[in-house]
Amino acid sequence: MVNWRENIKPTLKLYLDKVIKNSAEHKDTIDLAEDKKTAQLWISLAQLSKEQRESKIRVKYLETILTELLEEKKKGLRSKKKKEEVGKLIKTLKKF
């Protein structure tokens, strides 16, 4: 019988291995489930969702810092053209 994981492209295999390893940290909980495969999938999904949320928070924080830095830089610029360019960047960052 062929192991399906052997046929996964190397670029994806690294991520799959990480997800499986991370979900194994909850083995005690998975073992309590009647359907262990489904429990492992839901735990993996929850972990990925958590990682995504944390990443969004980090990106938002970095966008805020970058916006503040650009606004400070804009105050010190003399060229109207450069001020407009920085203003566009700030507007783009605030859009999201």
N, CA, C and O atoms as CSV, one atom per row, in Angstrom:
chain,resi,resn,atom,element,x,y,z
A,1,MET,N,N,0.844,-1.178,0.000
A,1,MET,CA,C,0.000,0.000,0.000
A,1,MET,C,C,0.893,1.246,0.000
A,1,MET,O,O,1.830,1.349,0.793
A,2,VAL,N,N,0.598,2.173,-0.881
A,2,VAL,CA,C,1.390,3.383,-1.039
A,2,VAL,C,C,0.961,4.416,0.009
A,2,VAL,O,O,-0.229,4.634,0.241
A,3,ASN,N,N,1.957,5.040,0.630
A,3,ASN,CA,C,1.681,6.097,1.592
A,3,ASN,C,C,1.414,7.380,0.806
A,3,ASN,O,O,2.278,7.842,0.061
A,4,TRP,N,N,0.241,7.947,0.968
A,4,TRP,CA,C,-0.149,9.146,0.219
A,4,TRP,C,C,0.785,10.306,0.482
A,4,TRP,O,O,0.954,11.163,-0.385
A,5,ARG,N,N,1.400,10.360,1.663
A,5,ARG,CA,C,2.285,11.477,2.001
A,5,ARG,C,C,3.564,11.475,1.175
A,5,ARG,O,O,4.207,12.514,1.024
A,6,GLU,N,N,3.936,10.323,0.642
A,6,GLU,CA,C,5.146,10.242,-0.185
A,6,GLU,C,C,4.966,10.947,-1.534
A,6,GLU,O,O,5.951,11.323,-2.170
A,7,ASN,N,N,3.727,11.126,-1.967
A,7,ASN,CA,C,3.449,11.740,-3.265
A,7,ASN,C,C,3.240,13.249,-3.205
A,7,ASN,O,O,2.983,13.879,-4.232
A,8,ILE,N,N,3.347,13.827,-2.032
A,8,ILE,CA,C,3.164,15.269,-1.892
A,8,ILE,C,C,4.426,15.984,-2.350
A,8,ILE,O,O,5.543,15.542,-2.080
A,9,LYS,N,N,4.229,17.086,-3.042
A,9,LYS,CA,C,5.364,17.865,-3.530
A,9,LYS,C,C,6.183,18.366,-2.338
A,9,LYS,O,O,5.631,18.707,-1.292
A,10,PRO,N,N,7.497,18.404,-2.508
A,10,PRO,CA,C,8.384,18.827,-1.405
A,10,PRO,C,C,8.051,20.215,-0.853
A,10,PRO,O,O,8.222,20.469,0.339
A,11,THR,N,N,7.579,21.106,-1.715
A,11,THR,CA,C,7.259,22.456,-1.244
A,11,THR,C,C,6.092,22.458,-0.257
A,11,THR,O,O,6.011,23.338,0.599
A,12,LEU,N,N,5.202,21.495,-0.366
A,12,LEU,CA,C,4.061,21.390,0.533
A,12,LEU,C,C,4.339,20.431,1.687
A,12,LEU,O,O,3.778,20.587,2.772
A,13,LYS,N,N,5.186,19.457,1.464
A,13,LYS,CA,C,5.469,18.429,2.467
A,13,LYS,C,C,5.981,19.028,3.773
A,13,LYS,O,O,5.611,18.573,4.855
A,14,LEU,N,N,6.815,20.029,3.674
A,14,LEU,CA,C,7.359,20.677,4.870
A,14,LEU,C,C,6.230,21.218,5.753
A,14,LEU,O,O,6.258,21.065,6.974
A,15,TYR,N,N,5.248,21.846,5.127
A,15,TYR,CA,C,4.126,22.418,5.871
A,15,TYR,C,C,3.216,21.329,6.443
A,15,TYR,O,O,2.730,21.441,7.569
A,16,LEU,N,N,2.998,20.293,5.667
A,16,LEU,CA,C,2.175,19.186,6.142
A,16,LEU,C,C,2.814,18.538,7.365
A,16,LEU,O,O,2.138,18.268,8.357
A,17,ASP,N,N,4.105,18.293,7.289
A,17,ASP,CA,C,4.808,17.682,8.412
A,17,ASP,C,C,4.702,18.546,9.667
A,17,ASP,O,O,4.556,18.033,10.776
A,18,LYS,N,N,4.777,19.858,9.478
A,18,LYS,CA,C,4.670,20.779,10.611
A,18,LYS,C,C,3.279,20.715,11.235
A,18,LYS,O,O,3.145,20.677,12.458
A,19,VAL,N,N,2.250,20.704,10.399
A,19,VAL,CA,C,0.878,20.649,10.906
A,19,VAL,C,C,0.636,19.344,11.661
A,19,VAL,O,O,0.016,19.341,12.725
A,20,ILE,N,N,1.121,18.252,11.111
A,20,ILE,CA,C,0.942,16.951,11.771
A,20,ILE,C,C,1.692,16.921,13.099
A,20,ILE,O,O,1.171,16.440,14.105
A,21,LYS,N,N,2.909,17.434,13.091
A,21,LYS,CA,C,3.712,17.467,14.322
A,21,LYS,C,C,3.036,18.326,15.386
A,21,LYS,O,O,2.966,17.939,16.553
A,22,ASN,N,N,2.539,19.495,14.977
A,22,ASN,CA,C,1.877,20.377,15.937
A,22,ASN,C,C,0.606,19.759,16.506
A,22,ASN,O,O,0.314,19.910,17.692
A,23,SER,N,N,-0.145,19.067,15.665
A,23,SER,CA,C,-1.379,18.458,16.163
A,23,SER,C,C,-1.070,17.281,17.096
A,23,SER,O,O,-1.879,16.947,17.961
A,24,ALA,N,N,0.088,16.661,16.922
A,24,ALA,CA,C,0.483,15.549,17.787
A,24,ALA,C,C,0.710,16.012,19.230
A,24,ALA,O,O,0.689,15.204,20.158
A,25,GLU,N,N,0.924,17.308,19.406
A,25,GLU,CA,C,1.080,17.850,20.762
A,25,GLU,C,C,-0.212,17.693,21.563
A,25,GLU,O,O,-0.199,17.793,22.790
A,26,HIS,N,N,-1.307,17.453,20.883
A,26,HIS,CA,C,-2.619,17.302,21.531
A,26,HIS,C,C,-3.082,15.842,21.483
A,26,HIS,O,O,-4.279,15.557,21.447
A,27,LYS,N,N,-2.122,14.938,21.484
A,27,LYS,CA,C,-2.422,13.511,21.367
A,27,LYS,C,C,-3.386,13.031,22.455
A,27,LYS,O,O,-4.281,12.232,22.182
A,28,ASP,N,N,-3.207,13.511,23.672
A,28,ASP,CA,C,-4.096,13.087,24.764
A,28,ASP,C,C,-5.551,13.433,24.463
A,28,ASP,O,O,-6.453,12.635,24.720
A,29,THR,N,N,-5.772,14.619,23.919
A,29,THR,CA,C,-7.124,15.049,23.573
A,29,THR,C,C,-7.654,14.238,22.397
A,29,THR,O,O,-8.804,13.798,22.403
A,30,ILE,N,N,-6.808,14.044,21.391
A,30,ILE,CA,C,-7.215,13.268,20.209
A,30,ILE,C,C,-7.590,11.847,20.610
A,30,ILE,O,O,-8.553,11.286,20.086
A,31,ASP,N,N,-6.836,11.265,21.534
A,31,ASP,CA,C,-7.114,9.898,21.980
A,31,ASP,C,C,-8.458,9.766,22.689
A,31,ASP,O,O,-9.022,8.674,22.745
A,32,LEU,N,N,-8.975,10.867,23.228
A,32,LEU,CA,C,-10.279,10.837,23.889
A,32,LEU,C,C,-11.437,10.839,22.896
A,32,LEU,O,O,-12.566,10.495,23.248
A,33,ALA,N,N,-11.154,11.225,21.656
A,33,ALA,CA,C,-12.212,11.343,20.649
A,33,ALA,C,C,-12.613,9.981,20.110
A,33,ALA,O,O,-11.802,9.060,20.010
A,34,GLU,N,N,-13.877,9.884,19.770
A,34,GLU,CA,C,-14.370,8.654,19.146
A,34,GLU,C,C,-13.791,8.521,17.733
A,34,GLU,O,O,-13.371,7.438,17.326
A,35,ASP,N,N,-13.775,9.631,16.994
A,35,ASP,CA,C,-13.217,9.667,15.640
A,35,ASP,C,C,-11.911,10.464,15.685
A,35,ASP,O,O,-11.904,11.686,15.536
A,36,LYS,N,N,-10.826,9.753,15.891
A,36,LYS,CA,C,-9.521,10.385,16.102
A,36,LYS,C,C,-9.026,11.180,14.888
A,36,LYS,O,O,-8.411,12.236,15.041
A,37,LYS,N,N,-9.294,10.675,13.700
A,37,LYS,CA,C,-8.850,11.378,12.488
A,37,LYS,C,C,-9.532,12.742,12.373
A,37,LYS,O,O,-8.888,13.745,12.064
A,38,THR,N,N,-10.816,12.767,12.620
A,38,THR,CA,C,-11.551,14.030,12.547
A,38,THR,C,C,-11.097,14.980,13.645
A,38,THR,O,O,-10.966,16.181,13.412
A,39,ALA,N,N,-10.860,14.456,14.825
A,39,ALA,CA,C,-10.383,15.296,15.926
A,39,ALA,C,C,-9.032,15.922,15.572
A,39,ALA,O,O,-8.801,17.101,15.839
A,40,GLN,N,N,-8.155,15.141,14.979
A,40,GLN,CA,C,-6.843,15.661,14.591
A,40,GLN,C,C,-6.980,16.751,13.528
A,40,GLN,O,O,-6.275,17.759,13.570
A,41,LEU,N,N,-7.882,16.543,12.586
A,41,LEU,CA,C,-8.116,17.560,11.557
A,41,LEU,C,C,-8.633,18.862,12.165
A,41,LEU,O,O,-8.177,19.946,11.802
A,42,TRP,N,N,-9.594,18.750,13.096
A,42,TRP,CA,C,-10.147,19.956,13.716
A,42,TRP,C,C,-9.100,20.681,14.560
A,42,TRP,O,O,-9.054,21.911,14.573
A,43,ILE,N,N,-8.276,19.934,15.249
A,43,ILE,CA,C,-7.206,20.552,16.032
A,43,ILE,C,C,-6.224,21.257,15.106
A,43,ILE,O,O,-5.789,22.373,15.391
A,44,SER,N,N,-5.875,20.616,14.008
A,44,SER,CA,C,-4.970,21.240,13.032
A,44,SER,C,C,-5.579,22.512,12.463
A,44,SER,O,O,-4.894,23.524,12.314
A,45,LEU,N,N,-6.849,22.456,12.152
A,45,LEU,CA,C,-7.537,23.634,11.620
A,45,LEU,C,C,-7.545,24.770,12.644
A,45,LEU,O,O,-7.328,25.930,12.295
A,46,ALA,N,N,-7.794,24.433,13.892
A,46,ALA,CA,C,-7.799,25.446,14.948
A,46,ALA,C,C,-6.413,26.071,15.109
A,46,ALA,O,O,-6.295,27.282,15.297
A,47,GLN,N,N,-5.381,25.259,15.036
A,47,GLN,CA,C,-4.015,25.779,15.143
A,47,GLN,C,C,-3.686,26.710,13.983
A,47,GLN,O,O,-3.090,27.768,14.186
A,48,LEU,N,N,-4.065,26.328,12.785
A,48,LEU,CA,C,-3.810,27.170,11.615
A,48,LEU,C,C,-4.590,28.487,11.714
A,48,LEU,O,O,-4.085,29.550,11.353
A,49,SER,N,N,-5.813,28.397,12.204
A,49,SER,CA,C,-6.626,29.594,12.380
A,49,SER,C,C,-5.989,30.526,13.408
A,49,SER,O,O,-5.966,31.743,13.220
A,50,LYS,N,N,-5.478,29.959,14.480
A,50,LYS,CA,C,-4.799,30.746,15.511
A,50,LYS,C,C,-3.560,31.435,14.936
A,50,LYS,O,O,-3.334,32.621,15.177
A,51,GLU,N,N,-2.761,30.687,14.176
A,51,GLU,CA,C,-1.561,31.256,13.556
A,51,GLU,C,C,-1.922,32.399,12.605
A,51,GLU,O,O,-1.249,33.429,12.574
A,52,GLN,N,N,-2.977,32.208,11.842
A,52,GLN,CA,C,-3.402,33.236,10.903
A,52,GLN,C,C,-3.841,34.498,11.650
A,52,GLN,O,O,-3.489,35.607,11.249
A,53,ARG,N,N,-4.588,34.338,12.705
A,53,ARG,CA,C,-5.043,35.491,13.495
A,53,ARG,C,C,-3.859,36.233,14.103
A,53,ARG,O,O,-3.811,37.462,14.071
A,54,GLU,N,N,-2.906,35.487,14.657
A,54,GLU,CA,C,-1.719,36.112,15.238
A,54,GLU,C,C,-0.915,36.854,14.174
A,54,GLU,O,O,-0.382,37.932,14.436
A,55,SER,N,N,-0.829,36.286,12.990
A,55,SER,CA,C,-0.109,36.942,11.894
A,55,SER,C,C,-0.807,38.237,11.491
A,55,SER,O,O,-0.150,39.246,11.236
A,56,LYS,N,N,-2.130,38.211,11.433
A,56,LYS,CA,C,-2.882,39.420,11.087
A,56,LYS,C,C,-2.637,40.516,12.119
A,56,LYS,O,O,-2.482,41.685,11.764
A,57,ILE,N,N,-2.604,40.142,13.385
A,57,ILE,CA,C,-2.361,41.117,14.451
A,57,ILE,C,C,-0.965,41.718,14.298
A,57,ILE,O,O,-0.787,42.929,14.434
A,58,ARG,N,N,0.023,40.870,14.016
A,58,ARG,CA,C,1.393,41.367,13.834
A,58,ARG,C,C,1.498,42.310,12.637
A,58,ARG,O,O,2.137,43.360,12.714
A,59,VAL,N,N,0.866,41.926,11.538
A,59,VAL,CA,C,0.909,42.767,10.334
A,59,VAL,C,C,0.240,44.108,10.613
A,59,VAL,O,O,0.757,45.152,10.215
A,60,LYS,N,N,-0.897,44.088,11.288
A,60,LYS,CA,C,-1.600,45.333,11.615
A,60,LYS,C,C,-0.728,46.224,12.497
A,60,LYS,O,O,-0.679,47.439,12.304
A,61,TYR,N,N,-0.054,45.627,13.446
A,61,TYR,CA,C,0.843,46.376,14.334
A,61,TYR,C,C,1.969,47.015,13.526
A,61,TYR,O,O,2.289,48.187,13.724
A,62,LEU,N,N,2.568,46.250,12.621
A,62,LEU,CA,C,3.653,46.774,11.786
A,62,LEU,C,C,3.148,47.868,10.847
A,62,LEU,O,O,3.853,48.848,10.605
A,63,GLU,N,N,1.947,47.709,10.322
A,63,GLU,CA,C,1.362,48.740,9.464
A,63,GLU,C,C,1.170,50.038,10.243
A,63,GLU,O,O,1.420,51.123,9.718
A,64,THR,N,N,0.730,49.928,11.488
A,64,THR,CA,C,0.528,51.109,12.324
A,64,THR,C,C,1.856,51.826,12.571
A,64,THR,O,O,1.936,53.049,12.460
A,65,ILE,N,N,2.882,51.071,12.900
A,65,ILE,CA,C,4.203,51.663,13.128
A,65,ILE,C,C,4.712,52.327,11.852
A,65,ILE,O,O,5.210,53.453,11.887
A,66,LEU,N,N,4.587,51.636,10.740
A,66,LEU,CA,C,5.050,52.173,9.467
A,66,LEU,C,C,4.295,53.447,9.102
A,66,LEU,O,O,4.892,54.408,8.616
A,67,THR,N,N,3.001,53.457,9.333
A,67,THR,CA,C,2.193,54.648,9.054
A,67,THR,C,C,2.667,55.826,9.893
A,67,THR,O,O,2.814,56.939,9.387
A,68,GLU,N,N,2.904,55.580,11.171
A,68,GLU,CA,C,3.380,56.643,12.052
A,68,GLU,C,C,4.741,57.176,11.597
A,68,GLU,O,O,4.971,58.386,11.588
A,69,LEU,N,N,5.633,56.266,11.222
A,69,LEU,CA,C,6.951,56.690,10.745
A,69,LEU,C,C,6.846,57.504,9.459
A,69,LEU,O,O,7.535,58.511,9.298
A,70,LEU,N,N,5.984,57.066,8.549
A,70,LEU,CA,C,5.801,57.792,7.300
A,70,LEU,C,C,5.184,59.170,7.532
A,70,LEU,O,O,5.547,60.138,6.863
A,71,GLU,N,N,4.257,59.257,8.473
A,71,GLU,CA,C,3.648,60.555,8.782
A,71,GLU,C,C,4.686,61.519,9.352
A,71,GLU,O,O,4.670,62.710,9.039
A,72,GLU,N,N,5.581,61.008,10.182
A,72,GLU,CA,C,6.663,61.843,10.715
A,72,GLU,C,C,7.605,62.280,9.596
A,72,GLU,O,O,8.031,63.433,9.540
A,73,LYS,N,N,7.920,61.346,8.714
A,73,LYS,CA,C,8.804,61.667,7.595
A,73,LYS,C,C,8.170,62.725,6.695
A,73,LYS,O,O,8.845,63.639,6.220
A,74,LYS,N,N,6.870,62.588,6.471
A,74,LYS,CA,C,6.143,63.517,5.598
A,74,LYS,C,C,6.226,64.947,6.130
A,74,LYS,O,O,6.333,65.897,5.354
A,75,LYS,N,N,6.178,65.095,7.444
A,75,LYS,CA,C,6.263,66.426,8.057
A,75,LYS,C,C,7.596,67.099,7.741
A,75,LYS,O,O,7.657,68.320,7.597
A,76,GLY,N,N,8.667,66.303,7.632
A,76,GLY,CA,C,9.992,66.862,7.395
A,76,GLY,C,C,10.330,67.079,5.934
A,76,GLY,O,O,11.379,67.645,5.623
A,77,LEU,N,N,9.473,66.646,5.038
A,77,LEU,CA,C,9.744,66.795,3.607
A,77,LEU,C,C,9.402,68.207,3.129
A,77,LEU,O,O,8.456,68.837,3.602
A,78,ARG,N,N,10.184,68.665,2.198
A,78,ARG,CA,C,9.921,70.000,1.627
A,78,ARG,C,C,9.258,69.895,0.257
A,78,ARG,O,O,8.452,70.744,-0.122
A,79,SER,N,N,9.604,68.856,-0.468
A,79,SER,CA,C,9.085,68.689,-1.820
A,79,SER,C,C,7.616,68.276,-1.779
A,79,SER,O,O,7.244,67.319,-1.100
A,80,LYS,N,N,6.796,69.008,-2.511
A,80,LYS,CA,C,5.369,68.693,-2.577
A,80,LYS,C,C,5.152,67.316,-3.204
A,80,LYS,O,O,4.278,66.560,-2.780
A,81,LYS,N,N,5.961,67.003,-4.218
A,81,LYS,CA,C,5.837,65.714,-4.908
A,81,LYS,C,C,6.138,64.563,-3.948
A,81,LYS,O,O,5.414,63.567,-3.928
A,82,LYS,N,N,7.198,64.692,-3.156
A,82,LYS,CA,C,7.561,63.638,-2.209
A,82,LYS,C,C,6.497,63.505,-1.118
A,82,LYS,O,O,6.179,62.396,-0.687
A,83,LYS,N,N,5.947,64.640,-0.674
A,83,LYS,CA,C,4.878,64.600,0.323
A,83,LYS,C,C,3.667,63.842,-0.216
A,83,LYS,O,O,3.037,63.065,0.501
A,84,GLU,N,N,3.351,64.080,-1.494
A,84,GLU,CA,C,2.220,63.377,-2.111
A,84,GLU,C,C,2.490,61.875,-2.199
A,84,GLU,O,O,1.598,61.064,-1.950
A,85,GLU,N,N,3.732,61.507,-2.555
A,85,GLU,CA,C,4.094,60.088,-2.647
A,85,GLU,C,C,3.966,59.404,-1.285
A,85,GLU,O,O,3.397,58.319,-1.171
A,86,VAL,N,N,4.501,60.053,-0.268
A,86,VAL,CA,C,4.400,59.494,1.088
A,86,VAL,C,C,2.942,59.459,1.526
A,86,VAL,O,O,2.512,58.509,2.180
A,87,GLY,N,N,2.186,60.480,1.172
A,87,GLY,CA,C,0.755,60.515,1.492
A,87,GLY,C,C,0.004,59.349,0.870
A,87,GLY,O,O,-0.890,58.776,1.494
A,88,LYS,N,N,0.364,58.999,-0.355
A,88,LYS,CA,C,-0.266,57.852,-1.020
A,88,LYS,C,C,0.057,56.552,-0.290
A,88,LYS,O,O,-0.807,55.690,-0.129
A,89,LEU,N,N,1.308,56.420,0.148
A,89,LEU,CA,C,1.696,55.225,0.906
A,89,LEU,C,C,0.896,55.125,2.202
A,89,LEU,O,O,0.397,54.060,2.564
A,90,ILE,N,N,0.789,56.253,2.885
A,90,ILE,CA,C,0.034,56.278,4.143
A,90,ILE,C,C,-1.424,55.909,3.892
A,90,ILE,O,O,-2.013,55.130,4.641
A,91,LYS,N,N,-1.993,56.468,2.845
A,91,LYS,CA,C,-3.401,56.183,2.517
A,91,LYS,C,C,-3.594,54.698,2.224
A,91,LYS,O,O,-4.583,54.097,2.646
A,92,THR,N,N,-2.645,54.113,1.502
A,92,THR,CA,C,-2.711,52.687,1.183
A,92,THR,C,C,-2.643,51.849,2.449
A,92,THR,O,O,-3.400,50.890,2.599
A,93,LEU,N,N,-1.748,52.197,3.356
A,93,LEU,CA,C,-1.613,51.441,4.601
A,93,LEU,C,C,-2.879,51.549,5.455
A,93,LEU,O,O,-3.296,50.574,6.079
A,94,LYS,N,N,-3.481,52.723,5.479
A,94,LYS,CA,C,-4.682,52.930,6.291
A,94,LYS,C,C,-5.899,52.259,5.673
A,94,LYS,O,O,-6.879,51.983,6.364
A,95,LYS,N,N,-5.838,51.999,4.384
A,95,LYS,CA,C,-6.955,51.399,3.654
A,95,LYS,C,C,-7.275,49.995,4.200
A,95,LYS,O,O,-8.438,49.603,4.290
A,96,PHE,N,N,-6.257,49.279,4.547
A,96,PHE,CA,C,-6.448,47.904,5.033
A,96,PHE,C,C,-6.701,47.954,6.497
A,96,PHE,O,O,-6.892,46.914,7.126
